[in-house]
Amino acid sequence: MEKKLILDDTVRTIGKRTDGYINFGQKPDGSQFRIPVIVIEGDKDGPTLLVDACTHGDEYEGAEAIIQMADKLQTETFAGTFIGVPALNFEAFSCISRVSLSDGFNLNRIFPGNKETYITHRLAYIYMERVVEYADFVITFHGGGDVLHLEPIIGYLPGDDEISRKTLELAKAFNQKFIWRMQNLPFNGVSSIEYKNILGIPSILPEVGSHCGRLYDREKNVKICYDGITNVMLALKMLDGELPVPVEKMHVELHYLHSRNGGIQRLVKKKGEIVEEGEILGEIYDVFGNKIEELKAPYRGVVIGFWSVPVIRPGDWWYLYAKILD
């Protein structure tokens, strides 16, 4: 008998769509820590695509796209199964916070988690055990949140095996310019990497949008996420139709460049700019107007993102700067 994803609490069932929650811990007031899940069964056999957002609770563009896609699919013919998780870190989502307020852990640094320790570790473990293992492919959305601007960039873990090849195909199918080889991350426990390494599931990590320009680019960024889901479903033959004309791709290796000092930061190079080695990316001034730091490009590359708030603290991510690979 085929295994199926089981929800602990069902909110509603409308036709082929079921909305509900998976619980993973009782709070002192008797309510539950929980994961909101949308399951939509297609009309024909096909793969199961899991799309999640808000691993970091302040990164909402993917969440909005998942909700829009679910509304479309519940009345549209498609193949396979769509699982949408618009707010994986639901507590952080509700508090407009990057991390859970209960224990302060960064969910995207602790996968595959541990069901016997802190609540965020339990969330990672339960999610992999009760949701991710049912997927054939995963899109896990991220963004710049409150303080970072990010150009759309699609991350994947490279390799020479068949799973890696399929992962790259999904990253390309999403159809954005920057394709990010996630081969040099300065931290561990990233969900998409663990899904691939532990469960053997091709998984991509699109970074799209932030609140920094939300007054003028919110709908644009949500549409990028929505179109990306559609393109992946077309590539997987879950939807009928032709893929859009591919945009010109640039393969990059992203690096996180930190500030040494705190102060008022000025961006010299802007989003999408190609920068030569040694050129100044940004500057920091103290409150008397004295320049106290320059950040020079360590190699020829392209600006993917940056700290957008005027005041920066020592050690903050200042520029997200990518080495151009080909």
Secondary structure as UniProt FT lines:
FT   STRAND          9..14
FT   TURN            15..16
FT   STRAND          17..26
FT   TURN            28..29
FT   STRAND          32..41
FT   STRAND          44..52
FT   TURN            57..58
FT   HELIX           61..73
FT   TURN            74..75
FT   STRAND          79..85
FT   TURN            86..87
FT   HELIX           90..94
FT   TURN            95..96
FT   TURN            101..103
FT   HELIX           107..109
FT   TURN            111..112
FT   TURN            115..116
FT   HELIX           119..130
FT   HELIX           132..134
FT   STRAND          137..140
FT   TURN            145..147
FT   STRAND          148..150
FT   STRAND          153..156
FT   HELIX           162..174
FT   STRAND          178..181
FT   HELIX           191..199
FT   STRAND          203..207
FT   TURN            212..213
FT   HELIX           214..235
FT   TURN            236..237
FT   STRAND          250..258
FT   STRAND          263..267
FT   TURN            271..272
FT   STRAND          274..275
FT   TURN            277..278
FT   STRAND          280..285
FT   TURN            287..288
FT   STRAND          291..296
FT   STRAND          301..307
FT   STRAND          311..312
FT   TURN            314..315
FT   STRAND          317..324
//
